[in-house]
Amino acid sequence: MTWAAAAFVVVAFLVLLQVLAVPERAAGIVRRSRDALRIVRDASLGDDHKEAAMQAHAKALFVQFLIVTAASAIALVVPLALVFALDAAGIVGFDDVMTHTVSWPMLAGATLLGVLVLKWPRSRA
């Protein structure tokens, strides 16, 4: 039962990351960062224009950072809260589940599953 709960934490986390569009949001952050870098490197723009553009990018990146951080935290807290509830009900031990979650077989499987799940939408597009 402990292994099943640990697998649930990993799978639920990955699914919630997808549902909350964390990979897409992270890709948007990378795109915006590249756009900001292009502005800095553009010799045809004046300093005032660059400064205004960089301030706008900085504000947008900060908001996107907060959104990605919050979405990632939600994706982690939801499955952990369910395991914690199972612990409170005496069904499975929270500490045992966490120990199994960080074991090398689970980490290897989670890495493989994570790559498959996180790359899946890009291969369909």
N, C-alpha and C positions, 0 to 999 in steps of 0.2 A: 504494500500500500504506500510505503514511503517513496519508492521509486516512481510510482504513478503520480503522486502528488508533486514530486520534483519535476517530472516531465510536464505536468499540467502548468506549473509556474513558467517554465521555459516556453512552451507552446502558446500559452495565453499571452505572455509578454510579447512574443513576436507577432501574434495576430493583432493585438491591440496597437502595436506600433504601426501596422499596416492600416488598421481602421482609422487611427488618428492621423494618418498621412505623414508620419514623421520622416520617412525617407524622402518623400517629395518636398517637404518643407526644408529639409537639410539641403537638397539639391538647389532649391531656390536661394538659400543663403549663399551657396557657392557661386551661383550665377550673379547675385547682387554684388558679392565681393569682387568678382572679375570685372563687372561693370565699373565699380568704384576705382579699381586699379587702372582701367583704361582711361578714365577721366584724369587721374593723376598724371599719367604718361602722355596725355594729349598736349602737345606743345602749342597747338593753335588756340587753346582756351586760356583766358586770363585767370589770374589768381583769385579774383572775386568770384568768378563763375565756378572755379574748382572748389573754393571753400564752401560756397552755398550747396553745391552738389554733394560734397563729402559730408556735410552736416546732415543733409537729407538721407544719405545712405547710412550714416551712423545711427540715426534715429530708427530707421526701418530695420537695420540689422539687430539693434537692441530689442525691438519688439519681437522680431522673429526668433531671437535667442530665447526670450521668455516663453514664447509659445512652444518651441521645441522642448525646452526644459520641462514645462508643465505637462505637456503631452507624454513625454518619456516617464515622468514621475507617476502619472496616472496609469500608464501601461504597466508599471512595476508594482504599484501599490494595490491595484485591484486583485491580481492573483495572490499576492502575499496576504492580503486581508482575508481572502477565502480560506487559505491554508491556516491562517491564525484562528479563524472560526472553527475549522476542523480540529485544531489543537484544543480549543476551549471545550469542544464537544467530546474530547477524549478519543477521537477517531485516529488521529495521526499526530506525531510530535513535531512541532514547528522547528525545533533545533535539529532534529533528525532530517527533516526535509531540506533545510538549509545546508546541512552537511553533505547530503546527496547531490544537491544542486551544484555545489562547487567541486565535486569529485571529477577526476580527469575523464572518465567515460561520458559523464553528463556534459562536461564542457566541450568535449570533442563532438558529441552528437549535436549539441546546441549550436556549435559553430557551423557545422555542415547544414543543419536545418535552417539556421539563420541566413546563410548565403543563398540557399534555395528559395526561401520565402521572400527575402528582400530583393532578389533579382527577378523573381517571377513576373511581376507586372511589366518590367522593362522588356522581357523577352516576348511578351504578347503584343507590345505596342508597335 
